Amino acid sequence: MTITATPPAKIKNLPSPVTGQEIVLIGVIAVLWAALAVSTPAFLTAGSLQPLLVATAPVALVGVGMTIVIITGGIDVSVGAAIMVCSVITAKTLVGSDVNLAVAVLISVLAGGALGLINGFLIAYGRVHAIIITFGTANLFMFLGLQIFGSGTVNGIPGTLGFFGRGEAGRTLGIPHAFLITALITAAVWWYLRHTAGGRHFFAIGGDAQAARLAGVRVQRRVLLAYLTTGVLVGLASCFVIAQGTSTLDQSVGSGKELAVIAAVVIGGTSIMGGRGSVLGTFLGALLVQTVASGVTQLGWRSQLSDLFVGIFIIVAVGADLLRARARRSR
């Protein structure tokens, strides 16, 4: 009797830790920083870079959650209004009280988580498209935030959240704590999405939700988790936003943040159609968006040019994504 040995199956190599899109973004950011350093030598000083990193942190942090949402084929346009609600709740809690940093963060995170649960439950179990639900909840959250604000601003906010702010208390070795925390969370979520079955389920849902369901993925729970995660990160980002400002919080807080977040996600290479994306790309996208805004300001150009440049980056990123999708279909 002859025994034929079966050769062992080849182990597929893991995909590259950094995608082509991310390499391009790193290159673009490096070129921009070099150009700005030549045009405005003050750009590479601590007084310029530290505020840039602080401003990048909340956009990148919310972008991490938004990336997961978009990977599943959804979207959340209510994050700006949710930041408003979390910020005003936290700020009013701080005024005139001895609440410490941990409790303040917990209050904001719980508020954000509750708002995220509302979105997630309606989308996952109501089976209505995410953009419809989140357009509706954006208005509801905005109304709620305005009611909590009352007719004015929140004044006399203490420095409880200074750990996340622009001052000396908000930095370690010159690097802002808000940026460091965002980088750590980005790294953890990147690892989870890349190396765990639960992380891969999000991609499966965005690729084909019905096929994922037949394969045993609990689609509704995963979608709910995506929006809950985004809400929790919105709560933490709201603490960063409060810490960046003065002792006064006005009703414009959070305004336009949803557009900046979605821009960072799309520029970072996440497909708006779902099924593909990277939180590392989003992190770099947020840094690019903020670099453009900072550069336009330092060069003394009109602020509208910042929106123009970001719009061009979005169109290029979406166009590249469509070309990649067409190339895959033609194989």
C-alpha positions as a Markdown table, in Angstrom:
| # | Residue | x | y | z |
|---|---|---|---|---|
| 1 | Met | 0.0 | 0.0 | 0.0 |
| 2 | Thr | 1.4 | 3.3 | -1.0 |
| 3 | Ile | 0.9 | 6.4 | 1.1 |
| 4 | Thr | 1.0 | 9.7 | -0.6 |
| 5 | Ala | 1.9 | 12.6 | 1.6 |
| 6 | Thr | -0.3 | 15.6 | 1.1 |
| 7 | Pro | 1.7 | 18.8 | 1.0 |
| 8 | Pro | 0.7 | 21.3 | 3.7 |
| 9 | Ala | -1.5 | 24.1 | 2.6 |
| 10 | Lys | 0.2 | 27.4 | 2.0 |
| 11 | Ile | -0.3 | 30.0 | 4.6 |
| 12 | Lys | -1.4 | 33.2 | 3.0 |
| 13 | Asn | 0.7 | 36.2 | 4.0 |
| 14 | Leu | -1.1 | 38.9 | 6.0 |
| 15 | Pro | -1.8 | 42.0 | 4.0 |
| 16 | Ser | 0.7 | 44.8 | 4.4 |
| 17 | Pro | 0.3 | 46.7 | 7.7 |
| 18 | Val | 0.2 | 50.0 | 5.7 |
| 19 | Thr | -1.9 | 50.3 | 2.6 |
| 20 | Gly | -1.0 | 52.2 | -0.6 |
| 21 | Gln | -3.5 | 55.0 | 0.3 |
| 22 | Glu | -1.8 | 55.4 | 3.7 |
| 23 | Ile | 1.6 | 55.6 | 2.2 |
| 24 | Val | 0.4 | 58.3 | -0.2 |
| 25 | Leu | -1.1 | 60.2 | 2.7 |
| 26 | Ile | 2.1 | 60.1 | 4.7 |
| 27 | Gly | 3.9 | 61.4 | 1.6 |
| 28 | Val | 1.4 | 64.2 | 1.1 |
| 29 | Ile | 1.6 | 65.3 | 4.8 |
| 30 | Ala | 5.4 | 65.2 | 4.7 |
| 31 | Val | 5.4 | 67.4 | 1.5 |
| 32 | Leu | 2.9 | 69.8 | 3.1 |
| 33 | Trp | 4.9 | 70.1 | 6.3 |
| 34 | Ala | 8.1 | 70.7 | 4.3 |
| 35 | Ala | 6.4 | 73.3 | 2.1 |
| 36 | Leu | 4.9 | 75.1 | 5.1 |
| 37 | Ala | 8.2 | 75.0 | 7.0 |
| 38 | Val | 9.9 | 76.8 | 4.1 |
| 39 | Ser | 7.0 | 79.3 | 3.7 |
| 40 | Thr | 6.4 | 80.0 | 7.4 |
| 41 | Pro | 9.4 | 78.9 | 9.5 |
| 42 | Ala | 7.3 | 79.1 | 12.6 |
| 43 | Phe | 5.2 | 76.2 | 11.4 |
| 44 | Leu | 7.6 | 73.5 | 12.8 |
| 45 | Thr | 7.8 | 75.2 | 16.2 |
| 46 | Ala | 6.1 | 73.7 | 19.3 |
| 47 | Gly | 3.8 | 76.8 | 19.4 |
| 48 | Ser | 2.4 | 75.8 | 16.0 |
| 49 | Leu | 2.5 | 72.0 | 16.0 |
| 50 | Gln | 1.1 | 71.4 | 19.5 |
| 51 | Pro | -2.2 | 73.3 | 18.7 |
| 52 | Leu | -2.4 | 71.4 | 15.4 |
| 53 | Leu | -2.1 | 68.0 | 17.1 |
| 54 | Val | -4.7 | 69.1 | 19.8 |
| 55 | Ala | -7.1 | 70.2 | 17.1 |
| 56 | Thr | -6.6 | 66.9 | 15.2 |
| 57 | Ala | -7.4 | 64.7 | 18.1 |
| 58 | Pro | -11.2 | 65.0 | 18.4 |
| 59 | Val | -11.7 | 64.7 | 14.6 |
| 60 | Ala | -9.5 | 61.7 | 14.4 |
| 61 | Leu | -11.1 | 60.1 | 17.5 |
| 62 | Val | -14.6 | 60.4 | 16.2 |
| 63 | Gly | -13.3 | 59.3 | 12.8 |
| 64 | Val | -12.2 | 56.0 | 14.3 |
| 65 | Gly | -15.9 | 55.2 | 15.2 |
| 66 | Met | -17.1 | 56.7 | 11.9 |
| 67 | Thr | -14.7 | 54.4 | 10.0 |
| 68 | Ile | -16.3 | 51.3 | 11.6 |
| 69 | Val | -19.8 | 52.6 | 10.8 |
| 70 | Ile | -18.9 | 53.3 | 7.2 |
| 71 | Ile | -17.2 | 49.9 | 6.8 |
| 72 | Thr | -20.5 | 48.3 | 7.7 |
| 73 | Gly | -22.2 | 50.3 | 5.0 |
| 74 | Gly | -23.7 | 53.0 | 7.2 |
| 75 | Ile | -23.0 | 56.6 | 8.0 |
| 76 | Asp | -23.6 | 58.9 | 11.0 |
| 77 | Val | -24.2 | 62.6 | 10.2 |
| 78 | Ser | -25.4 | 63.2 | 13.8 |
| 79 | Val | -21.9 | 63.3 | 15.4 |
| 80 | Gly | -21.7 | 67.1 | 15.3 |
| 81 | Ala | -25.0 | 67.5 | 17.2 |
| 82 | Ala | -24.0 | 64.7 | 19.6 |
| 83 | Ile | -20.8 | 66.5 | 20.4 |
| 84 | Met | -22.9 | 69.5 | 21.3 |
| 85 | Val | -25.1 | 67.5 | 23.7 |
| 86 | Cys | -22.2 | 65.8 | 25.4 |
| 87 | Ser | -20.2 | 69.0 | 25.7 |
| 88 | Val | -23.0 | 71.1 | 27.2 |
| 89 | Ile | -24.0 | 68.3 | 29.7 |
| 90 | Thr | -20.4 | 67.9 | 30.8 |
| 91 | Ala | -19.7 | 71.6 | 31.0 |
| 92 | Lys | -22.8 | 72.3 | 33.1 |
| 93 | Thr | -21.9 | 69.4 | 35.4 |
| 94 | Leu | -18.5 | 71.0 | 35.9 |
| 95 | Val | -19.6 | 74.5 | 36.6 |
| 96 | Gly | -20.0 | 75.1 | 40.4 |
| 97 | Ser | -19.1 | 71.5 | 41.4 |
| 98 | Asp | -16.1 | 69.6 | 42.6 |
| 99 | Val | -16.4 | 66.9 | 39.9 |
| 100 | Asn | -13.0 | 65.4 | 39.1 |
| 101 | Leu | -11.5 | 64.5 | 35.8 |
| 102 | Ala | -12.5 | 60.8 | 35.8 |
| 103 | Val | -16.2 | 61.6 | 36.7 |
| 104 | Ala | -16.4 | 64.3 | 34.1 |
| 105 | Val | -15.1 | 62.0 | 31.4 |
| 106 | Leu | -17.4 | 59.2 | 32.5 |
| 107 | Ile | -20.4 | 61.5 | 32.3 |
| 108 | Ser | -19.5 | 62.6 | 28.8 |
| 109 | Val | -18.8 | 59.1 | 27.6 |
| 110 | Leu | -22.1 | 57.8 | 29.0 |
| 111 | Ala | -24.0 | 60.6 | 27.3 |
| 112 | Gly | -22.3 | 59.9 | 24.0 |
| 113 | Gly | -22.9 | 56.1 | 24.4 |
| 114 | Ala | -26.6 | 56.7 | 25.0 |
| 115 | Leu | -26.9 | 58.8 | 21.9 |
| 116 | Gly | -25.0 | 56.2 | 19.9 |
| 117 | Leu | -27.3 | 53.5 | 21.2 |
| 118 | Ile | -30.3 | 55.4 | 20.0 |
| 119 | Asn | -28.8 | 55.6 | 16.5 |
| 120 | Gly | -27.7 | 52.0 | 16.6 |
| 121 | Phe | -31.0 | 50.6 | 17.8 |
| 122 | Leu | -33.0 | 52.5 | 15.2 |
| 123 | Ile | -30.7 | 51.5 | 12.3 |
| 124 | Ala | -30.0 | 47.9 | 13.3 |
| 125 | Tyr | -33.5 | 46.9 | 14.4 |
| 126 | Gly | -35.7 | 49.5 | 12.6 |
| 127 | Arg | -34.1 | 48.6 | 9.3 |
| 128 | Val | -34.1 | 52.1 | 8.0 |
| 129 | His | -31.1 | 53.5 | 6.1 |
| 130 | Ala | -28.5 | 55.0 | 8.3 |
| 131 | Ile | -28.4 | 58.4 | 6.6 |
| 132 | Ile | -32.2 | 58.9 | 7.1 |
| 133 | Ile | -32.1 | 57.9 | 10.8 |
| 134 | Thr | -29.0 | 60.0 | 11.6 |
| 135 | Phe | -30.3 | 63.1 | 9.7 |
| 136 | Gly | -33.4 | 62.8 | 12.0 |
| 137 | Thr | -31.4 | 62.2 | 15.2 |
| 138 | Ala | -29.1 | 65.1 | 14.3 |
| 139 | Asn | -32.0 | 67.4 | 14.5 |
| 140 | Leu | -33.3 | 65.8 | 17.6 |
| 141 | Phe | -29.9 | 66.0 | 19.3 |
| 142 | Met | -29.5 | 69.6 | 18.2 |
| 143 | Phe | -32.8 | 70.5 | 19.7 |
| 144 | Leu | -31.9 | 68.7 | 22.9 |
| 145 | Gly | -28.5 | 70.5 | 23.1 |
| 146 | Leu | -30.1 | 73.9 | 22.6 |
| 147 | Gln | -32.7 | 73.2 | 25.3 |
| 148 | Ile | -29.9 | 72.3 | 27.8 |
| 149 | Phe | -28.0 | 75.4 | 26.8 |
| 150 | Gly | -31.0 | 77.5 | 27.5 |
| 151 | Ser | -30.8 | 81.0 | 26.1 |
| 152 | Gly | -27.1 | 81.6 | 26.5 |
| 153 | Thr | -23.7 | 80.2 | 27.0 |
| 154 | Val | -22.1 | 78.1 | 29.7 |
| 155 | Asn | -19.7 | 80.3 | 31.6 |
| 156 | Gly | -17.1 | 79.7 | 34.3 |
| 157 | Ile | -16.1 | 76.2 | 33.2 |
| 158 | Pro | -13.2 | 75.2 | 35.6 |
| 159 | Gly | -9.9 | 73.6 | 34.3 |
| 160 | Thr | -10.9 | 70.1 | 35.3 |
| 161 | Leu | -10.3 | 68.8 | 31.8 |
| 162 | Gly | -7.0 | 70.6 | 31.4 |
| 163 | Phe | -5.3 | 67.2 | 31.1 |
| 164 | Phe | -6.7 | 67.3 | 27.5 |
| 165 | Gly | -6.0 | 70.9 | 26.8 |
| 166 | Arg | -3.4 | 73.1 | 25.2 |
| 167 | Gly | -1.5 | 74.1 | 28.4 |
| 168 | Glu | 1.5 | 72.6 | 30.1 |
| 169 | Ala | -0.8 | 70.2 | 32.0 |
| 170 | Gly | -2.1 | 68.8 | 28.8 |
| 171 | Arg | 1.3 | 67.6 | 27.4 |
| 172 | Thr | 3.9 | 65.0 | 28.1 |
| 173 | Leu | 7.3 | 65.5 | 26.5 |
| 174 | Gly | 5.7 | 68.2 | 24.4 |
| 175 | Ile | 3.1 | 65.9 | 22.9 |
| 176 | Pro | -0.6 | 66.7 | 23.8 |
| 177 | His | -2.3 | 64.0 | 25.8 |
| 178 | Ala | -5.4 | 64.3 | 23.6 |
| 179 | Phe | -3.3 | 63.3 | 20.6 |
| 180 | Leu | -1.5 | 60.5 | 22.4 |
| 181 | Ile | -4.8 | 59.0 | 23.6 |
| 182 | Thr | -6.2 | 59.2 | 20.1 |
| 183 | Ala | -3.2 | 57.5 | 18.7 |
| 184 | Leu | -3.4 | 54.7 | 21.2 |
| 185 | Ile | -7.1 | 54.1 | 20.6 |
| 186 | Thr | -6.5 | 54.2 | 16.8 |
| 187 | Ala | -3.8 | 51.5 | 17.2 |
| 188 | Ala | -6.0 | 49.3 | 19.4 |
| 189 | Val | -9.0 | 49.5 | 17.0 |
| 190 | Trp | -6.6 | 48.9 | 14.0 |
| 191 | Trp | -5.4 | 45.7 | 15.7 |
| 192 | Tyr | -8.9 | 44.6 | 16.6 |
| 193 | Leu | -10.3 | 45.1 | 13.0 |
| 194 | Arg | -7.3 | 43.5 | 11.5 |
| 195 | His | -6.5 | 40.5 | 13.8 |
| 196 | Thr | -9.8 | 39.4 | 15.3 |
| 197 | Ala | -12.9 | 37.5 | 14.0 |
| 198 | Gly | -15.1 | 40.2 | 15.5 |
| 199 | Gly | -13.3 | 42.9 | 13.6 |
| 200 | Arg | -13.5 | 41.1 | 10.3 |
| 201 | His | -17.3 | 40.7 | 10.8 |
| 202 | Phe | -17.7 | 44.5 | 10.3 |
| 203 | Phe | -16.0 | 44.2 | 6.9 |
| 204 | Ala | -18.2 | 41.2 | 6.0 |
| 205 | Ile | -21.4 | 43.2 | 6.8 |
| 206 | Gly | -20.3 | 46.0 | 4.6 |
| 207 | Gly | -19.4 | 43.7 | 1.8 |
| 208 | Asp | -22.7 | 41.7 | 1.8 |
| 209 | Ala | -24.9 | 41.9 | 4.9 |
| 210 | Gln | -27.1 | 39.0 | 3.8 |
| 211 | Ala | -24.1 | 36.7 | 3.1 |
| 212 | Ala | -22.6 | 37.7 | 6.5 |
| 213 | Arg | -25.9 | 36.8 | 8.2 |
| 214 | Leu | -25.9 | 33.4 | 6.5 |
| 215 | Ala | -22.3 | 32.8 | 7.6 |
| 216 | Gly | -23.4 | 33.2 | 11.2 |
| 217 | Val | -22.5 | 36.9 | 11.8 |
| 218 | Arg | -24.9 | 38.6 | 14.2 |
| 219 | Val | -25.4 | 41.5 | 11.9 |
| 220 | Gln | -27.8 | 43.6 | 14.0 |
| 221 | Arg | -25.6 | 43.3 | 17.1 |
| 222 | Arg | -22.5 | 44.3 | 15.2 |
| 223 | Val | -24.2 | 47.3 | 13.6 |
| 224 | Leu | -25.5 | 48.3 | 17.1 |
| 225 | Leu | -21.9 | 48.0 | 18.4 |
| 226 | Ala | -20.6 | 50.2 | 15.6 |
| 227 | Tyr | -22.9 | 53.1 | 16.5 |
| 228 | Leu | -22.4 | 52.6 | 20.2 |
| 229 | Thr | -18.6 | 52.7 | 19.7 |
| 230 | Thr | -19.0 | 55.9 | 17.8 |
| 231 | Gly | -21.1 | 57.4 | 20.5 |
| 232 | Val | -18.6 | 56.6 | 23.2 |
| 233 | Leu | -15.8 | 58.1 | 21.2 |
| 234 | Val | -17.9 | 61.2 | 20.6 |
| 235 | Gly | -18.3 | 61.5 | 24.4 |
| 236 | Leu | -14.5 | 61.3 | 24.9 |
| 237 | Ala | -13.9 | 63.7 | 22.0 |
| 238 | Ser | -16.3 | 66.2 | 23.6 |
| 239 | Cys | -14.0 | 66.4 | 26.6 |
| 240 | Phe | -11.1 | 67.3 | 24.2 |
| 241 | Val | -13.3 | 70.0 | 22.6 |
| 242 | Ile | -14.2 | 71.5 | 26.0 |
| 243 | Ala | -10.5 | 71.5 | 27.1 |
| 244 | Gln | -9.4 | 73.2 | 23.9 |
| 245 | Gly | -11.6 | 76.2 | 24.5 |
| 246 | Thr | -11.8 | 78.9 | 27.1 |
| 247 | Ser | -13.9 | 78.9 | 30.3 |
| 248 | Thr | -17.0 | 79.6 | 28.1 |
| 249 | Leu | -18.9 | 77.1 | 25.9 |
| 250 | Asp | -21.3 | 78.5 | 23.3 |
| 251 | Gln | -24.0 | 76.9 | 21.1 |
| 252 | Ser | -21.7 | 76.6 | 18.0 |
| 253 | Val | -19.8 | 73.7 | 19.7 |
| 254 | Gly | -19.7 | 70.7 | 17.4 |
| 255 | Ser | -20.9 | 72.7 | 14.4 |
| 256 | Gly | -19.4 | 71.2 | 11.2 |
| 257 | Lys | -17.5 | 68.5 | 13.0 |
| 258 | Glu | -19.5 | 65.8 | 11.2 |
| 259 | Leu | -18.2 | 67.1 | 7.8 |
| 260 | Ala | -14.6 | 67.2 | 9.0 |
| 261 | Val | -14.9 | 63.6 | 10.4 |
| 262 | Ile | -16.4 | 62.2 | 7.2 |
| 263 | Ala | -13.8 | 64.1 | 5.1 |
| 264 | Ala | -11.0 | 62.5 | 7.2 |
| 265 | Val | -12.5 | 59.0 | 6.8 |
| 266 | Val | -13.0 | 59.3 | 3.1 |
| 267 | Ile | -9.6 | 60.9 | 2.5 |
| 268 | Gly | -8.1 | 58.1 | 4.6 |
| 269 | Gly | -9.2 | 55.5 | 2.0 |
| 270 | Thr | -12.4 | 54.0 | 3.6 |
| 271 | Ser | -14.9 | 53.1 | 0.9 |
| 272 | Ile | -18.1 | 55.1 | 1.2 |
| 273 | Met | -19.8 | 52.0 | -0.2 |
| 274 | Gly | -18.7 | 49.9 | 2.8 |
| 275 | Gly | -16.7 | 46.7 | 3.1 |
| 276 | Arg | -13.2 | 48.4 | 3.1 |
| 277 | Gly | -11.5 | 50.9 | 5.3 |
| 278 | Ser | -8.7 | 51.6 | 7.8 |
| 279 | Val | -8.7 | 53.6 | 11.0 |
| 280 | Leu | -5.0 | 54.4 | 10.4 |
| 281 | Gly | -6.0 | 56.0 | 7.1 |
| 282 | Thr | -8.6 | 58.0 | 9.0 |
| 283 | Phe | -6.1 | 59.2 | 11.6 |
| 284 | Leu | -3.8 | 60.4 | 8.8 |
| 285 | Gly | -6.8 | 61.9 | 6.9 |
| 286 | Ala | -7.6 | 64.0 | 10.0 |
| 287 | Leu | -4.0 | 65.1 | 10.4 |
| 288 | Leu | -4.0 | 66.1 | 6.7 |
| 289 | Val | -7.3 | 68.1 | 7.0 |
| 290 | Gln | -6.0 | 69.9 | 10.1 |
| 291 | Thr | -2.6 | 70.6 | 8.4 |
| 292 | Val | -4.4 | 72.2 | 5.5 |
| 293 | Ala | -6.5 | 74.4 | 7.9 |
| 294 | Ser | -3.5 | 75.4 | 9.9 |
| 295 | Gly | -1.4 | 76.1 | 6.8 |
| 296 | Val | -4.0 | 78.3 | 5.2 |
| 297 | Thr | -4.3 | 80.3 | 8.5 |
| 298 | Gln | -0.5 | 80.7 | 8.9 |
| 299 | Leu | -0.1 | 81.8 | 5.2 |
| 300 | Gly | -2.7 | 84.4 | 5.7 |
| 301 | Trp | -4.9 | 83.1 | 3.0 |
| 302 | Arg | -8.7 | 83.2 | 3.0 |
| 303 | Ser | -10.2 | 80.6 | 5.2 |
| 304 | Gln | -12.5 | 79.4 | 2.3 |
| 305 | Leu | -9.4 | 78.0 | 0.6 |
| 306 | Ser | -9.1 | 75.4 | 3.3 |
| 307 | Asp | -12.6 | 74.0 | 2.3 |
| 308 | Leu | -11.6 | 74.1 | -1.3 |
| 309 | Phe | -8.4 | 72.0 | -0.8 |
| 310 | Val | -10.2 | 69.5 | 1.5 |
| 311 | Gly | -12.9 | 69.2 | -1.2 |
| 312 | Ile | -10.3 | 68.4 | -3.8 |
| 313 | Phe | -8.8 | 65.8 | -1.6 |
| 314 | Ile | -12.2 | 64.2 | -1.1 |
| 315 | Ile | -12.9 | 64.1 | -4.8 |
| 316 | Val | -9.5 | 62.6 | -5.6 |
| 317 | Ala | -9.9 | 59.9 | -2.8 |
| 318 | Val | -13.4 | 59.0 | -3.9 |
| 319 | Gly | -12.3 | 58.9 | -7.6 |
| 320 | Ala | -9.4 | 56.6 | -6.7 |
| 321 | Asp | -11.7 | 54.3 | -4.7 |
| 322 | Leu | -14.1 | 54.0 | -7.7 |
| 323 | Leu | -11.2 | 53.2 | -10.0 |
| 324 | Arg | -10.0 | 50.5 | -7.7 |
| 325 | Ala | -13.5 | 49.0 | -7.5 |
| 326 | Arg | -13.8 | 49.0 | -11.3 |
| 327 | Ala | -10.4 | 47.4 | -11.6 |
| 328 | Arg | -11.5 | 44.6 | -9.2 |
| 329 | Arg | -14.7 | 43.9 | -11.1 |
| 330 | Ser | -12.9 | 43.7 | -14.4 |
| 331 | Arg | -10.5 | 40.9 | -13.2 |
